[in-house]
Amino acid sequence: MKKIDIQAKYDKFIEYFEVAMPVAESELKFMNPYQLVVAVALSAQCTDKRVNMTTPAFFERFPDAKSLSEASQDEVYQLIKSISYPNNKAKNLIGMAKALVADFDGVVPDNLEDLQKLPGVGRKTANVVMAVAFDKPAMPVDTHVFRVSARIGLTKNAKTPLETEIQLVAHIPQKLLPIAHHWLILHGRYVCMARKPKCEECGIKNICDFYQKKDKKVC
């Protein structure tokens, strides 16, 4: 199969998903930026399904940053104990809420610098909040985005999430970054799985480095 240049690969990637997946959204359930910050923090090394089972009771008890800032760690732990690493997450969630109340009047900031000042909020979480809650041009890189973009060949020799982010942002139009993030996540979750990718069902196998190598081996 003839190789295409990197920008042409991105253009074909975008062309396919704009038709095949014109609507792509987070599978986490939330109603406002505060709830999204909590949900994303809980989702680290945990499934969205498990988080969505946990957050209704959590948000009923802690509907805003102020109520969460006044919680005890044990109280939060009891509500999230089915989530991975509940002790550490409980501590970070309370710290995050205290910082929101003390420094931002309880309102989630909409920029990367301020978001990363919140306890437990790293660059990936901050980018998720920017892209999903505020529809800003940000490219969060989680395990799916990191793996899938490298497998397809959208990124080359990226060793860290930041290197992946830089390469993706360089080739995807800013206005499409929020939805492209979801394209990569959902593609990785349901088609391009880590162990058994569904290559025959994939609509972009014609531009995929992994598939081309696999196809050559078969031949």
C-alpha positions as CSV (number, residue, x, y, z in Angstrom):
1,M,0.0,0.0,0.0
2,K,1.3,3.4,-1.0
3,K,2.4,5.6,2.0
4,I,0.8,9.0,2.4
5,D,2.4,12.0,4.1
6,I,1.5,12.8,7.6
7,Q,-0.9,15.7,7.0
8,A,-2.7,13.7,4.3
9,K,-3.2,10.9,6.9
10,Y,-4.7,13.4,9.4
11,D,-7.0,14.8,6.6
12,K,-8.3,11.3,5.8
13,F,-8.7,10.6,9.5
14,I,-10.8,13.7,10.0
15,E,-12.7,13.2,6.8
16,Y,-13.8,9.7,7.9
17,F,-14.8,10.6,11.4
18,E,-16.7,13.7,10.5
19,V,-19.0,11.4,8.5
20,A,-18.9,8.2,10.6
21,M,-19.0,9.9,14.0
22,P,-20.4,13.5,13.6
23,V,-21.4,13.5,17.3
24,A,-18.8,12.3,19.8
25,E,-19.1,13.0,23.4
26,S,-17.8,12.0,26.8
27,E,-19.4,8.9,28.3
28,L,-19.1,10.4,31.8
29,K,-22.3,11.8,33.1
30,F,-22.2,15.3,34.4
31,M,-24.3,18.5,34.5
32,N,-21.7,21.3,35.0
33,P,-17.9,21.9,35.1
34,Y,-17.7,21.0,38.8
35,Q,-19.3,17.6,38.3
36,L,-17.0,17.0,35.3
37,V,-13.9,17.7,37.3
38,V,-15.1,15.2,40.0
39,A,-16.0,12.6,37.4
40,V,-12.7,12.8,35.5
41,A,-10.7,12.7,38.7
42,L,-12.6,9.5,39.7
43,S,-12.2,8.0,36.3
44,A,-8.4,7.7,36.5
45,Q,-7.6,3.9,36.2
46,C,-11.3,3.2,36.5
47,T,-14.1,2.7,33.9
48,D,-16.6,5.4,33.0
49,K,-19.3,2.9,33.7
50,R,-18.2,2.5,37.3
51,V,-17.8,6.2,37.8
52,N,-21.3,6.8,36.4
53,M,-22.7,4.3,39.0
54,T,-21.0,6.2,41.8
55,T,-21.5,9.9,41.0
56,P,-25.3,10.3,41.4
57,A,-25.1,9.7,45.2
58,F,-21.9,11.7,45.4
59,F,-23.5,14.7,43.7
60,E,-26.6,14.5,45.7
61,R,-24.5,14.7,48.9
62,F,-22.0,17.2,47.5
63,P,-23.8,19.3,44.8
64,D,-21.1,22.0,44.7
65,A,-17.5,22.8,45.6
66,K,-18.5,24.4,48.9
67,S,-20.3,21.4,50.3
68,L,-17.4,19.1,49.2
69,S,-14.8,21.4,50.8
70,E,-16.5,20.9,54.2
71,A,-16.6,17.1,53.9
72,S,-14.4,14.7,55.9
73,Q,-12.2,12.3,54.0
74,D,-14.0,9.3,55.5
75,E,-17.4,10.7,54.3
76,V,-16.1,11.0,50.7
77,Y,-14.4,7.7,50.9
78,Q,-17.6,5.9,51.8
79,L,-19.2,7.3,48.7
80,I,-16.4,6.4,46.3
81,K,-15.0,3.2,47.9
82,S,-16.0,1.1,44.9
83,I,-13.7,3.3,42.7
84,S,-10.0,2.5,42.3
85,Y,-7.7,4.3,44.8
86,P,-10.5,5.8,46.9
87,N,-8.4,7.1,49.7
88,N,-6.1,9.1,47.5
89,K,-9.0,10.3,45.4
90,A,-11.0,11.3,48.4
91,K,-8.1,13.4,49.7
92,N,-7.6,15.1,46.3
93,L,-11.3,15.8,45.8
94,I,-11.6,17.6,49.1
95,G,-8.4,19.5,48.3
96,M,-9.7,20.4,44.9
97,A,-12.9,21.7,46.4
98,K,-11.1,23.7,49.1
99,A,-8.9,25.4,46.4
100,L,-12.0,26.2,44.2
101,V,-13.7,27.9,47.2
102,A,-10.6,29.7,48.4
103,D,-9.1,30.8,45.1
104,F,-11.9,30.8,42.5
105,D,-15.1,31.6,44.5
106,G,-16.2,28.0,44.0
107,V,-16.2,28.3,40.2
108,V,-14.2,26.0,38.0
109,P,-11.7,28.0,35.9
110,D,-11.6,27.6,32.2
111,N,-7.9,27.8,31.5
112,L,-5.1,25.3,31.7
113,E,-2.9,27.2,34.2
114,D,-5.5,27.7,36.8
115,L,-7.0,24.2,36.4
116,Q,-3.6,22.7,37.1
117,K,-3.4,24.6,40.4
118,L,-6.2,22.4,41.8
119,P,-5.1,19.3,43.8
120,G,-5.3,16.1,41.8
121,V,-5.8,18.0,38.5
122,G,-3.0,17.3,36.1
123,R,-2.6,18.3,32.5
124,K,-4.8,15.6,31.1
125,T,-7.7,16.3,33.4
126,A,-7.3,20.1,32.9
127,N,-7.5,19.5,29.1
128,V,-10.6,17.3,29.4
129,V,-12.3,20.1,31.4
130,M,-11.3,22.7,28.8
131,A,-12.4,20.6,25.9
132,V,-15.6,19.0,27.3
133,A,-16.9,21.6,29.7
134,F,-15.9,24.8,27.9
135,D,-15.4,23.5,24.3
136,K,-12.0,25.1,24.1
137,P,-9.3,23.9,21.7
138,A,-7.5,21.3,23.9
139,M,-6.3,17.8,23.3
140,P,-6.5,15.6,26.4
141,V,-4.2,12.5,26.1
142,D,-5.3,9.5,28.0
143,T,-4.2,5.9,27.5
144,H,-6.6,5.4,24.6
145,V,-5.5,8.6,22.8
146,F,-1.8,7.8,23.4
147,R,-2.1,4.2,22.2
148,V,-4.4,4.7,19.2
149,S,-2.7,7.8,17.7
150,A,0.6,5.9,17.8
151,R,-0.9,2.7,16.4
152,I,-2.5,4.5,13.5
153,G,0.6,6.5,12.8
154,L,-0.8,10.0,13.6
155,T,2.0,10.3,16.1
156,K,5.6,9.3,15.6
157,N,8.1,8.3,18.3
158,A,6.0,10.1,21.0
159,K,7.3,8.8,24.4
160,T,5.0,10.9,26.7
161,P,1.4,12.2,26.7
162,L,2.7,15.7,26.2
163,E,4.7,14.7,23.1
164,T,1.6,13.0,21.7
165,E,-0.5,16.1,22.5
166,I,2.0,18.4,20.7
167,Q,1.9,16.3,17.6
168,L,-1.9,16.0,17.5
169,V,-2.4,19.7,18.0
170,A,0.0,20.5,15.2
171,H,-2.0,18.6,12.6
172,I,-5.7,18.9,13.8
173,P,-7.6,22.2,13.3
174,Q,-8.2,23.9,16.6
175,K,-11.9,23.9,16.2
176,L,-11.9,20.1,15.8
177,L,-9.6,19.3,18.8
178,P,-12.4,18.7,21.3
179,I,-14.3,16.2,19.1
180,A,-11.1,14.6,17.7
181,H,-10.2,13.7,21.3
182,H,-13.5,11.8,21.6
183,W,-13.0,10.2,18.1
184,L,-9.7,8.7,19.3
185,I,-11.1,7.6,22.7
186,L,-14.2,5.9,21.3
187,H,-12.3,4.3,18.4
188,G,-9.9,2.9,20.9
189,R,-12.6,1.7,23.3
190,Y,-14.8,0.0,20.7
191,V,-12.8,-0.8,17.6
192,C,-9.1,-0.4,18.0
193,M,-8.8,-2.2,21.3
194,A,-5.4,-2.9,22.8
195,R,-5.3,-6.7,22.6
196,K,-7.7,-7.6,19.8
197,P,-8.4,-4.6,17.5
198,K,-11.3,-5.1,15.1
199,C,-9.3,-4.3,12.0
200,E,-11.8,-5.7,9.6
201,E,-14.5,-3.4,11.0
202,C,-12.2,-0.4,11.0
203,G,-13.1,2.4,8.6
204,I,-9.6,3.9,8.6
205,K,-7.5,0.8,8.1
206,N,-6.4,2.2,4.8
207,I,-4.3,4.8,6.6
208,C,-3.3,2.8,9.6
209,D,0.3,1.9,10.1
210,F,-0.5,-1.1,12.3
211,Y,-2.9,-2.6,9.7
212,Q,-0.5,-2.1,6.9
213,K,2.2,-3.9,8.8
214,K,-0.2,-6.6,9.7
215,D,-1.4,-6.9,6.1
216,K,2.1,-7.3,4.8
217,K,2.8,-10.1,7.3
218,V,-0.3,-12.0,6.0
219,C,0.9,-11.6,2.4
